């Protein structure tokens, strides 16, 4: 089975398991490493994911993979959260960050950017609404160069 097909099948298997805990797949990869497959699943949910929740999901996903027999031979599974340093890239990333402080680097023109910090109030189809010290600011997603949760930059 080719890697992309295996990833698709694994994702279809794990999404319902995660949905039961209001979690979702942020990133999934499956690569050969040291004679076995290494399955890496980054999960997230509104409010974040604890280490204990990752461990619980690891066990449940491992059982589901074993039962389904999707992976031939041995494999290692790693379930973790994306962490605070992961950039917010997609609209869905911002939706999960509603109510949290973020730092956003916004394009001013072709050569300049400005940094804005604020709480994510809402996510619109093509923009993010931030509550900043100077008031609410709507930032088009296309103008965001870099965004991260404000705890780390």
QUITAHU-V662502 format. One record per residue. N is the residue number from 1. PSI is psi in radians with two decimals (* if undefined). BURIAL is 1 if it has 16 or more other C-alpha atoms within 10 Angstrom, else 0. Layout:
<<N,PSI,BURIAL> <N,PSI,BURIAL>>
This chain:
<<1,2.33,0> <2,2.69,0> <3,-0.80,0> <4,-0.69,0> <5,-0.71,0> <6,-0.77,1> <7,-0.76,1> <8,-0.77,0> <9,-0.72,0> <10,-0.75,1> <11,-0.73,1> <12,-0.57,0> <13,-0.73,1> <14,-0.44,1> <15,-0.80,0> <16,-0.60,0> <17,-0.79,1> <18,-0.66,1> <19,-0.57,0> <20,-0.45,0> <21,0.30,0> <22,0.56,0> <23,2.86,1> <24,2.78,1> <25,2.21,1> <26,-0.68,0> <27,2.50,0> <28,2.30,1> <29,2.69,1> <30,1.97,1> <31,2.53,0> <32,2.42,0> <33,2.07,0> <34,0.67,0> <35,0.10,0> <36,2.92,0> <37,2.41,1> <38,1.94,1> <39,2.10,1> <40,2.16,1> <41,2.00,1> <42,2.20,1> <43,2.69,1> <44,2.88,1> <45,2.88,1> <46,2.24,0> <47,-0.15,0> <48,3.05,0> <49,2.35,1> <50,2.90,0> <51,-0.70,0> <52,-0.71,0> <53,-0.67,1> <54,-0.74,1> <55,-0.74,0> <56,-0.77,0> <57,-0.63,1> <58,-0.82,1> <59,-0.80,0> <60,-0.73,0> <61,-0.69,1> <62,-0.79,1> <63,-0.75,0> <64,-0.72,1> <65,-0.73,1> <66,-0.79,0> <67,-0.72,0> <68,-0.42,0> <69,0.58,0> <70,-0.52,0> <71,2.13,1> <72,2.41,0> <73,-2.87,0> <74,2.73,0> <75,2.81,1> <76,2.38,0> <77,2.42,1> <78,2.08,1> <79,2.18,1> <80,2.94,1> <81,2.77,1> <82,-0.35,1> <83,2.85,0> <84,-0.43,0> <85,-0.18,0> <86,2.26,0> <87,2.56,1> <88,2.06,1> <89,-0.84,0> <90,2.88,0> <91,-0.73,1> <92,-0.63,0> <93,-0.76,1> <94,-0.63,1> <95,-0.69,1> <96,-0.37,1> <97,0.09,1> <98,2.29,1> <99,-0.05,1> <100,2.69,1> <101,2.37,1> <102,2.75,1> <103,2.24,1> <104,2.26,1> <105,2.03,1> <106,2.39,1> <107,2.21,1> <108,-0.80,0> <109,-2.88,0> <110,-0.39,0> <111,-0.19,0> <112,2.61,0> <113,2.84,1> <114,2.65,0> <115,2.35,0> <116,2.40,1> <117,2.42,1> <118,3.07,1> <119,2.37,1> <120,2.02,1> <121,-0.72,1> <122,2.80,1> <123,2.14,1> <124,3.03,0> <125,-0.64,0> <126,0.28,0> <127,2.88,1> <128,2.37,1> <129,2.12,1> <130,2.47,1> <131,1.90,1> <132,2.93,1> <133,-0.46,0> <134,0.18,0> <135,3.14,0> <136,2.46,0> <137,2.25,1> <138,2.12,1> <139,2.06,1> <140,2.35,1> <141,-0.63,1> <142,-0.33,0> <143,-0.10,0> <144,2.11,1> <145,-0.66,0> <146,2.42,1> <147,2.41,1> <148,2.78,1> <149,2.53,1> <150,-0.24,1> <151,-0.46,0> <152,2.59,0> <153,*,0>>
